[in-house]
Amino acid sequence: MKLLDLRLAALAAGIAIPLAAVPAMATDIRMAIWTANEAHLKLFNEIGAAYTAAHPDVKVKFDSRAFDGYTTTLTTQIAGGNAPDLAWILETTAGDFVNSGALVPLKAAFKASAGYDLTDVTQSSLALWSAGGDIYAYPFSTSPFGMFVNNDVIKAAGQKTPAELIASGEWTWANAIKINEAVAAAGKQGLIVRDFDYKVWDNLASIWSGWGATPWSADGKTCTFTEPPMVAAMTFIHNAIFTRKAIPGPGVTADFFAGEAAMTITQISRASLLPKENPFSWDLLPLPAGPAGEYAVIGQAGIGVFAKGKNPAVATDFLAFFTNPENSQKLAAFFPPARASLLNVEVLGKANPRLSPEQLKAVVIKGISTGKVKLSHAGFAEIQQTARAALDALWVPNADVSAVMKSVCARIQPMLAM
Amino acid sequence: MPLATPTNEPAPRKRAFWTMARREGLAGYLFVAPQVAGIIAFVLVPLGLVFWYSLHEWNVLAGSFRFVSDANYRKLLADPALPEVLGATAIFSAGLVAFNLSLALLLAVLVNQKLRGIVVFRTLFFSPVVVSLVAWTIVWGFLLQANGGINGILGVFGIAGPNWLRTPATAMASVIVVQVFKNVGLNMVLFLAALQGVPRELYEAARVDGASRFKQFRRITVPLISPTIMLTMIITIVGSLQVFAQIAVLTQGGPGTSTTVLVYYLYQQAFQFHRFGYGATVSILLFVIVAVLTFAQWQMRRRIVFYEN
């Protein structure tokens, strides 16, 4: 009996001692992102390494995916049982992710994180990512749309620069299109709504918001494409494309940052595309005033933690670290922050050395504080595709704008009412 | 009692289990085993799973997987988009098969000449087959832009080209042409092999009888290469029903829904709109269409193929 006990003890020791010698299993967490920019990745990896230094058992991996089809890739990974622990989420799909139960609530973790100061994060930036009083994603990038202009081609066409129009209080859509019409007549392209390409129609919010137009009611249940502001805005856009040739037509390719066009509507992060060799005289300005007055439109991106990820608790803790005041200041180098304390010329100026304090004040700070976040809706991908198909009838000369708007509403209303 | 007499017959030998027939049978099974395992793992099991998914409502984001019986099939039959999608699919397939086969045959006849340097032309026509499909399509996307290369060339001759990818009729034609130019070389090679298998004596005899070149082609060439015509037709039709990358890159189903073919619609439902159950139902419809068409063609082979028994 004693011999047996001895053998059992030896066996137990033989198993337990080597196990004790092995360090605790490392936890790998993966964040899906849509940037492959080396500078972005360098910063993320630095923040990840700092977290690992404080939590040696956790390793953070940033998983770059192409922007095109990003959400599709994400949902396919989830369907395949390979959900990332954290992921960037586009503002257009916020409704789907926030309301689906796919993301874990974050408020408690943010509040419990030492020095996090959740009150510093502006309420307006959190609105899209909140539901039922909790927060489901952190808006790490809150980037207003601005108008980049090429003063060289504008002057060559004999037009006043937009800065001069701002000074004289004449920076309106009517005058902006007049400039672009003249530039187009002189042989260059006029205004490019970047990434619109006659498919991503929601990017036109950067124009139609100047008419006070929205695609659906505030509660998201009623299509408002047929309302007078939207019909007027779309008529203006159609006229600018097909009659005045101030906006390149469907299928026409032109790159503002290669000096081929007079103006482009895009977010400030695109300033990095401005040419360093053979530069042209450029400026960044707020969007022109529309009939409804001055306005600003903001694009957002959030980071959420997947409930079906392998380590939601660790991922939540990492997100609180990734977006704490110190790291938010670092991230502000590329992504306009949602923290009020960081929305100043000093911080943003360091992050965007190519932008002047005036440009930062007029476009970024004012834009974030007064702008509306780009539209979003539950089931947005289907609404987007369905409206895109209906709107194709608008992108031809002599289109009946009102009739097309009616057909858009006829197609998307059943989806909105669900 | 008579004494037992020893017999000279040898005791019956135990028959060996591994007879020649069994050994050959086992070898045969072992040879086909990898293929059978592959078909089970990568065809039959996924097919069964797709059918299983089609009986469920699967919301990936919400993580819900609910049995809904035949609800997805009833929804499919009532889907208002389905007639447009099937129409676009039929136009694409018909256009692709007609253009691909006729062009492939024409090219095969042209390169079936004993001329110096003809190999260069054969290689040239075949080379797109080995080019990456997406790269090929992206390049064509640039060429087909309103201010792209094709309209640039037309402009030299004073012709204002259409906006190829933005008009329903030209968008579908463009996608068909891009796909045909990509794969016509494969059918061309198959036709070329078939053409070179036609005995020369038949043409000589026909010439002696005074048959024209066209009559020789119609009465000798076409009947004798009919098995290859049958094969290429089946391959091209099945391939045409699976077109995806060209649509995704060039038109994304537009303008309107004019180029939304069945596979692209399936992709939209499952991967863009997160309706995996309904997407699986659409894929079952695609499977049925491919199976029915292939079966129908196989049944028609006696009429199409000249010397089919």
Interface residues (C-beta under 8 A of the other chain):
Chain A: T72 T75 T76 I78 A79 D96 F97 S100 G101 A102 Y198 K199 G249 P250 G251 V252 T253 A307 K308 G379 A381 E382 Q385 R388 A389 A390 D392 A393 W395 V396
Chain B: W58 N59 V60 L61 A62 G63 F142 L144 Q145 A146 N147 G148 N163 W164 L165 R166 T167 Q252 G253 G254 P255 G256 T257 T260 Q268 F271 Q272 F273 H274 F276
